[in-house]
Amino acid sequence: MDNIWKTSLWQQYGAALAMLEDGITRCPDQLWTLNLWVDDDDQRYGQFWFVAYHCLFWTDLLLTGTMEGFAPPAPFVRGGLPDQSYSKAQVLAYFTLCRQRCQTTIEGLTEAKAQQICVFEWMEPSFLELLLYSMRHVQEHAAQLSLVLGQQNIPGADWIPRASANPA
């Protein structure tokens, strides 16, 4: 696959991830369990920490191209909620892992892999389209976290145009 495409894809996916990281790192401890919205099944699904974790879980899963055999790294669980909220340190460690997996996946992307069809219950995209779909998902949740922090007068990044060459 042409390097200009891989570089451009990483620059933008990496920027979306950096926006997510900004929201996670800026969240003060007292807002970590704040409900962004109410879920009728369990209030924790709408909590700040869970939205961040949910975004990373799906980023990690979608980078594999399949649901079969996927399991997040410990201590994270697939499906359902843990007994207790994940800590900010745990979520940030998962973030670092996901960012690295994303960059490695994009750098190693071949034409054949980009065209590979990925089968999910809700769609059957090419792997390249799945990467774009996942990037949109990251940006959606990064924006939600940023909005909540802004409503609490917690300043942060306004816009990150490209992935940093040397992430912190």
C-alpha positions in Angstrom: 0.0 0.0 0.0 1.3 3.5 -0.9 3.1 5.2 2.0 1.2 8.5 1.4 -2.0 6.7 2.3 -0.6 4.9 5.3 1.0 8.1 6.6 -2.2 10.2 6.1 -4.3 7.5 7.7 -2.0 7.3 10.8 -1.7 11.1 11.1 -5.5 11.4 11.3 -6.2 8.3 13.3 -3.4 9.2 15.7 -4.8 12.7 16.0 -8.3 11.2 17.0 -6.5 9.1 19.5 -4.6 12.1 20.9 -8.0 13.9 21.3 -9.2 10.9 23.3 -6.1 10.8 25.4 -6.4 14.5 26.1 -9.9 14.0 27.6 -8.8 11.0 29.7 -5.8 12.7 31.1 -7.7 16.0 31.9 -10.5 14.3 33.8 -10.1 15.0 37.5 -10.7 12.2 39.9 -14.0 13.6 41.0 -15.4 13.4 37.5 -14.1 9.9 36.7 -17.4 8.3 37.6 -19.6 11.2 36.4 -22.6 10.0 34.3 -22.4 11.5 30.8 -25.9 10.1 30.2 -28.3 7.7 31.9 -28.5 4.1 30.8 -31.6 2.1 31.9 -29.6 -1.1 32.3 -26.8 0.1 34.5 -25.8 3.7 35.3 -22.1 2.8 34.9 -22.4 2.4 31.1 -22.7 6.2 30.9 -19.9 7.1 33.3 -16.8 8.9 32.0 -14.4 6.0 32.7 -16.6 3.6 30.9 -17.0 5.7 27.8 -13.2 6.0 27.6 -12.8 2.2 28.2 -15.6 1.3 25.7 -13.8 3.4 23.0 -10.5 1.7 23.6 -12.0 -1.8 23.7 -13.7 -1.3 20.4 -10.5 0.3 18.9 -8.5 -2.7 20.0 -11.1 -5.2 18.7 -11.6 -3.5 15.3 -7.9 -3.4 14.7 -8.0 -7.2 14.6 -10.8 -7.2 11.9 -12.8 -9.8 13.7 -14.7 -10.6 16.9 -13.6 -14.2 16.8 -11.0 -14.9 19.5 -10.7 -11.4 20.6 -10.0 -10.7 24.3 -8.8 -7.4 25.8 -5.7 -7.5 27.9 -6.0 -8.1 31.7 -7.6 -6.7 33.8 -10.2 -5.7 31.2 -13.1 -8.0 30.4 -15.0 -8.7 27.2 -18.7 -8.0 27.7 -20.4 -6.6 30.7 -19.1 -4.4 33.4 -16.3 -5.1 35.9 -17.1 -5.2 39.5 -15.4 -1.8 40.0 -14.6 1.1 37.7 -11.2 0.8 35.9 -8.8 3.4 37.2 -7.4 6.2 35.1 -4.0 4.6 35.2 -5.5 1.3 33.8 -7.4 3.1 31.1 -4.3 5.1 30.1 -2.2 2.0 30.0 -4.8 0.4 27.6 -4.7 3.7 25.6 -1.0 3.4 25.1 -1.3 -0.2 24.0 -4.1 0.7 21.6 -2.2 3.6 20.1 0.8 1.4 19.5 -1.3 -1.4 18.0 -3.0 1.1 15.7 0.2 2.7 14.5 1.8 -0.8 13.9 -1.3 -2.0 12.1 -1.4 1.0 9.8 2.4 0.9 9.1 2.1 -2.8 8.2 -1.0 -2.3 6.0 -0.8 -4.0 2.6 -3.1 -3.6 -0.4 -4.4 -7.2 0.3 -5.1 -6.5 3.9 -6.8 -3.2 3.1 -9.1 -5.0 0.8 -9.9 -7.9 3.1 -13.6 -8.1 4.0 -14.3 -8.1 7.7 -17.6 -9.7 8.7 -19.5 -8.3 11.6 -23.2 -8.6 12.5 -23.9 -5.0 11.5 -21.7 -4.6 8.4 -19.1 -6.2 6.2 -16.5 -3.5 5.4 -13.1 -3.8 3.9 -10.3 -3.6 6.5 -9.5 -0.1 5.3 -13.1 1.0 5.7 -13.1 -0.6 9.2 -10.1 1.6 10.1 -12.0 4.7 9.0 -15.1 3.5 10.9 -13.1 3.0 14.0 -11.4 6.4 13.7 -14.8 8.0 13.5 -15.8 6.1 16.7 -12.8 7.3 18.5 -13.5 10.9 17.5 -17.1 10.6 18.6 -16.2 9.6 22.1 -13.3 12.0 22.3 -15.7 14.8 21.6 -18.2 13.6 24.2 -15.5 13.5 26.9 -14.2 16.9 25.8 -17.7 18.4 25.9 -18.3 17.2 29.4 -15.0 18.5 30.6 -15.7 21.9 28.9 -19.0 22.0 30.7 -17.1 21.6 33.9 -14.7 24.5 32.9 -11.8 22.2 32.6 -9.7 23.5 29.6 -7.8 21.3 27.2 -6.8 20.8 23.6 -9.1 22.6 21.2 -8.1 20.6 18.2 -5.2 18.3 17.4 -4.6 18.4 13.6 -2.2 15.5 13.3 -0.6 12.7 15.3 2.5 13.8 17.2 5.7 12.4 16.0 6.7 11.7 19.6 3.7 11.0 21.7 4.2 11.5 25.5 
